[in-house]
Amino acid sequence: MLNCRLAGKLKLSKTGATNPVAVGDEVMIEPEEGHPGQALIREILPRRNYLIRKSVHKNGQAHIIASNLDQVLVIASLKLPRTSLGFIDRMLVSAESYSIPARVIFNKSDLLSPEELEYAEALAAMYDSIGYPALLTSVKEEQHLDSFAELLKGKTSLLSGHSGVGKSSLVNAIFPGLNLSTQEISDFASKGKHTTTFAEMHHLGDSRIIDTPGIKELGLLDMEDDPLSHYFPEMRPFAENCRFYNCTHVHEPGCAVLDALDKGLLPLTRYESYLSMLEGEDNRR
């Protein structure tokens, strides 16, 4: 293993990101003369994709979460802590905008009452129907852990979600030798405590897992090339039939998306997320 640091020119490069190099990057390195076990990162090779978010510390800048991904697994829980659907949808839009396949994992199903479990199953079916395969898991009851492990095989996967939803516990359950740090839910507001403080890649056979710090909020970057609805795959077929080419799908006459919504052909919760993102509201719930 080598300890690497960025060459000066890379630190100064105007990438628009707070971190010039990210987890998942492929780089060219050069051993540092006179410093065994250390090297300089001379070049960052072109990325085939990456996931990015607004920097929470510096206005106008972005933070690259990870790069060269095969899939994003959005880990959510509906209880202790509750993950809002708005947050899930923002993660999915971010993945969609960079053409990264995404899945939704509803963890901690053992905490749900029969009625809540029925709701979770309905949510999973909804996401399935719009192109985001969903899975209900429980580490305590060992529910669908084999299916979760199968998702990871041979892929570079980013695991993302709020603190406390059980990302590390899920990984530990299928790779017990990894021993990722886990922590109980705090008493205050039933929120998770941060156990992962930085993104880190773990090589597990032919699987590569990138574990990320719990994300409290996800600020979307401006998407100028395409309208926001383009990143909602269920809307795209209807949007093509709108009367106006620049339809926002909010109030325009002849809007095929609104017509589909009225007919129950589009999920209402997804449309509500669309409106929230369109208005630029940060999801802090």
C-alpha positions as CSV (number, residue, x, y, z in Angstrom):
1,M,0.0,0.0,0.0
2,L,1.2,3.5,-0.9
3,N,0.5,6.8,0.8
4,C,-0.2,9.2,-2.0
5,R,-0.5,13.0,-2.1
6,L,-1.5,15.3,-4.9
7,A,1.0,17.0,-7.0
8,G,0.9,20.8,-6.6
9,K,-0.5,21.5,-10.1
10,L,-3.5,19.2,-9.3
11,K,-4.2,21.0,-6.1
12,L,-4.3,24.3,-8.0
13,S,-6.4,23.0,-10.9
14,K,-9.7,24.8,-11.5
15,T,-12.0,21.8,-11.4
16,G,-14.9,23.5,-9.7
17,A,-14.8,20.8,-7.0
18,T,-13.5,21.1,-3.4
19,N,-11.8,17.7,-3.9
20,P,-9.7,17.3,-7.1
21,V,-9.4,13.6,-6.5
22,A,-12.2,11.3,-5.4
23,V,-12.8,7.8,-4.2
24,G,-13.0,5.6,-7.3
25,D,-10.6,7.7,-9.4
26,E,-8.0,6.0,-11.5
27,V,-4.7,7.9,-11.3
28,M,-1.1,7.9,-12.5
29,I,1.4,8.0,-9.7
30,E,5.1,8.6,-9.3
31,P,7.1,7.2,-6.4
32,E,8.6,10.0,-4.3
33,E,12.4,9.8,-4.3
34,G,13.8,9.3,-0.9
35,H,10.4,8.5,0.6
36,P,9.7,4.8,0.6
37,G,6.0,3.9,0.5
38,Q,5.0,7.4,-0.7
39,A,4.0,8.6,-4.1
40,L,2.7,11.7,-5.9
41,I,-0.5,11.6,-7.9
42,R,0.5,13.2,-11.2
43,E,-2.6,12.7,-13.3
44,I,-6.3,11.8,-12.7
45,L,-7.5,9.7,-15.6
46,P,-10.8,10.5,-17.3
47,R,-13.8,9.4,-15.3
48,R,-16.6,7.4,-17.0
49,N,-19.0,8.9,-14.5
50,Y,-19.2,10.4,-11.0
51,L,-21.7,11.5,-8.4
52,I,-21.5,15.1,-7.2
53,R,-23.3,17.4,-4.8
54,K,-23.0,21.0,-3.8
55,S,-20.4,21.7,-1.2
56,V,-21.9,22.2,2.2
57,H,-19.0,24.5,3.2
58,K,-18.2,26.6,0.1
59,N,-20.9,28.3,-2.0
60,G,-20.7,27.9,-5.7
61,Q,-18.5,24.8,-5.5
62,A,-19.2,21.1,-5.6
63,H,-17.9,18.0,-3.9
64,I,-17.4,14.8,-5.9
65,I,-18.7,12.0,-3.8
66,A,-17.3,9.1,-5.9
67,S,-16.4,8.2,-9.5
68,N,-16.4,5.3,-11.9
69,L,-19.5,3.7,-10.4
70,D,-21.5,0.7,-11.6
71,Q,-24.4,1.5,-9.4
72,V,-25.7,3.6,-6.6
73,L,-27.6,1.9,-3.7
74,V,-29.8,4.4,-1.8
75,I,-30.1,2.9,1.7
76,A,-33.2,4.2,3.4
77,S,-35.3,3.4,6.5
78,L,-38.8,4.3,7.3
79,K,-38.3,4.3,11.0
80,L,-35.5,5.2,13.4
81,P,-34.5,7.3,11.5
82,R,-37.1,8.1,8.9
83,T,-35.8,8.8,5.4
84,S,-38.0,11.2,3.5
85,L,-39.1,10.2,0.0
86,G,-37.8,13.6,-1.2
87,F,-34.3,12.7,-0.1
88,I,-34.5,9.3,-1.9
89,D,-35.7,11.0,-5.1
90,R,-32.9,13.6,-5.0
91,M,-30.4,10.8,-4.8
92,L,-32.1,9.0,-7.7
93,V,-32.2,12.2,-9.8
94,S,-28.5,12.8,-9.1
95,A,-27.7,9.2,-10.2
96,E,-29.9,9.6,-13.3
97,S,-28.2,12.9,-14.3
98,Y,-24.9,11.1,-14.5
99,S,-26.3,8.0,-16.1
100,I,-25.5,5.7,-13.1
101,P,-28.0,2.8,-12.5
102,A,-29.6,3.1,-9.1
103,R,-31.5,0.9,-6.6
104,V,-33.4,1.6,-3.4
105,I,-32.9,-0.5,-0.3
106,F,-35.5,-0.1,2.5
107,N,-33.6,-1.4,5.5
108,K,-34.8,-2.1,9.1
109,S,-38.0,-3.8,8.0
110,D,-38.1,-5.6,11.3
111,L,-39.0,-2.3,13.0
112,L,-42.2,-1.8,11.0
113,S,-45.7,-2.6,12.1
114,P,-47.9,-4.7,9.7
115,E,-49.4,-1.5,8.3
116,E,-46.0,0.2,7.9
117,L,-44.6,-2.9,6.3
118,E,-47.5,-2.9,3.8
119,Y,-46.7,0.7,3.0
120,A,-43.0,-0.1,2.6
121,E,-43.9,-2.9,0.2
122,A,-46.1,-0.5,-1.8
123,L,-43.2,2.0,-2.0
124,A,-40.8,-0.7,-3.2
125,A,-43.3,-1.8,-5.9
126,M,-43.7,1.9,-7.0
127,Y,-39.9,2.3,-7.4
128,D,-39.7,-1.0,-9.2
129,S,-42.3,0.1,-11.6
130,I,-40.4,3.3,-12.7
131,G,-37.1,1.5,-13.2
132,Y,-35.4,1.5,-9.8
133,P,-35.4,-2.0,-8.4
134,A,-36.2,-1.9,-4.7
135,L,-35.5,-4.4,-1.9
136,L,-36.7,-4.7,1.7
137,T,-34.0,-5.8,4.1
138,S,-33.4,-6.6,7.8
139,V,-30.1,-7.5,9.4
140,K,-31.8,-8.6,12.6
141,E,-34.2,-11.0,10.7
142,E,-31.7,-11.8,7.9
143,Q,-34.3,-10.7,5.4
144,H,-33.1,-10.6,1.8
145,L,-29.4,-10.4,2.8
146,D,-28.5,-13.0,0.1
147,S,-30.3,-10.8,-2.5
148,F,-28.4,-7.7,-1.2
149,A,-25.1,-9.6,-1.5
150,E,-25.9,-10.7,-5.0
151,L,-26.4,-7.0,-6.0
152,L,-22.9,-6.2,-5.1
153,K,-21.1,-9.0,-7.0
154,G,-18.6,-7.8,-9.6
155,K,-19.6,-4.2,-9.3
156,T,-18.4,-0.9,-7.9
157,S,-21.3,0.2,-5.7
158,L,-21.8,3.4,-3.8
159,L,-23.8,3.0,-0.6
160,S,-25.5,6.3,0.4
161,G,-28.1,7.4,2.8
162,H,-28.7,9.2,6.1
163,S,-26.7,8.2,9.2
164,G,-28.3,5.4,11.1
165,V,-30.1,3.7,8.3
166,G,-27.8,0.7,8.6
167,K,-25.4,0.9,5.7
168,S,-22.5,-0.4,7.7
169,S,-24.6,-3.1,9.4
170,L,-25.8,-4.4,6.1
171,V,-22.2,-4.7,4.7
172,N,-21.0,-6.3,8.0
173,A,-23.8,-8.9,7.8
174,I,-22.6,-10.2,4.4
175,F,-18.9,-9.4,4.9
176,P,-18.4,-10.1,8.6
177,G,-14.6,-9.8,8.4
178,L,-14.8,-6.2,7.4
179,N,-16.0,-4.9,10.8
180,L,-17.2,-1.5,9.6
181,S,-18.0,0.8,12.5
182,T,-21.6,1.0,13.6
183,Q,-23.4,3.0,16.3
184,E,-26.8,3.1,17.9
185,I,-29.4,5.8,17.1
186,S,-29.1,8.8,19.3
187,D,-31.9,9.6,21.6
188,F,-32.3,13.2,20.3
189,A,-34.9,13.2,17.5
190,S,-34.1,9.5,16.7
191,K,-31.4,10.6,14.4
192,G,-28.4,8.5,13.4
193,K,-24.9,9.4,14.7
194,H,-22.2,9.7,12.0
195,T,-19.9,6.6,12.1
196,T,-18.3,7.0,8.7
197,T,-16.4,10.3,8.5
198,F,-15.1,10.0,4.9
199,A,-15.9,8.0,1.8
200,E,-13.8,4.8,1.6
201,M,-13.6,2.0,-0.9
202,H,-13.5,-1.6,0.3
203,H,-12.3,-4.4,-2.1
204,L,-14.2,-7.6,-1.2
205,G,-13.4,-10.3,-3.7
206,D,-14.7,-9.0,-7.0
207,S,-16.9,-6.5,-5.3
208,R,-16.0,-2.9,-4.6
209,I,-18.1,-1.0,-2.0
210,I,-17.8,2.7,-1.4
211,D,-19.2,3.5,2.0
212,T,-20.0,7.2,2.4
213,P,-20.6,9.5,5.4
214,G,-24.3,9.8,6.3
215,I,-25.7,12.5,4.0
216,K,-28.1,14.9,5.8
217,E,-29.1,16.7,2.7
218,L,-28.2,16.7,-1.0
219,G,-28.1,20.0,-2.9
220,L,-28.6,19.4,-6.6
221,L,-26.3,21.2,-9.0
222,D,-27.9,23.3,-11.8
223,M,-28.9,21.1,-14.7
224,E,-28.9,23.5,-17.7
225,D,-28.7,21.0,-20.6
226,D,-32.0,19.2,-19.9
227,P,-35.2,20.0,-18.1
228,L,-35.5,18.5,-14.6
229,S,-38.3,16.2,-15.8
230,H,-35.8,14.5,-18.1
231,Y,-34.3,12.9,-14.9
232,F,-37.6,11.4,-13.9
233,P,-37.8,8.4,-16.2
234,E,-41.5,7.9,-15.6
235,M,-42.3,11.4,-16.8
236,R,-40.3,11.3,-20.1
237,P,-42.8,9.3,-22.2
238,F,-45.6,11.7,-21.3
239,A,-43.4,14.9,-21.5
240,E,-42.8,14.2,-25.2
241,N,-46.5,14.7,-25.9
242,C,-46.9,18.1,-24.1
243,R,-48.3,21.0,-26.2
244,F,-45.3,23.2,-25.5
245,Y,-41.7,22.0,-25.9
246,N,-40.6,24.0,-22.8
247,C,-43.5,22.8,-20.6
248,T,-42.6,22.8,-16.9
249,H,-45.5,20.4,-16.1
250,V,-46.9,22.7,-13.5
251,H,-49.6,24.8,-14.9
252,E,-49.4,24.8,-18.8
253,P,-52.5,23.9,-20.9
254,G,-52.1,20.7,-22.9
255,C,-49.6,19.2,-20.4
256,A,-49.4,15.5,-20.9
257,V,-47.6,15.0,-17.6
258,L,-50.4,16.7,-15.6
259,D,-53.0,14.7,-17.6
260,A,-51.2,11.4,-16.7
261,L,-51.0,12.5,-13.1
262,D,-54.8,13.2,-13.0
263,K,-55.3,9.7,-14.4
264,G,-53.2,8.0,-11.8
265,L,-50.5,7.0,-14.3
266,L,-47.7,8.8,-12.4
267,P,-46.8,8.4,-8.7
268,L,-48.0,11.5,-6.7
269,T,-45.0,11.4,-4.3
270,R,-42.6,11.5,-7.1
271,Y,-44.3,14.5,-8.7
272,E,-44.2,16.2,-5.3
273,S,-40.5,15.6,-5.2
274,Y,-40.2,17.0,-8.7
275,L,-42.0,20.2,-7.6
276,S,-39.8,20.6,-4.6
277,M,-36.6,20.3,-6.7
278,L,-38.1,22.6,-9.4
279,E,-38.6,25.3,-6.8
280,G,-35.1,24.8,-5.5
281,E,-36.1,23.9,-2.0
282,D,-33.4,22.1,-0.1
283,N,-34.7,18.9,1.4
284,R,-33.8,19.1,5.1
285,R,-36.4,16.7,6.4
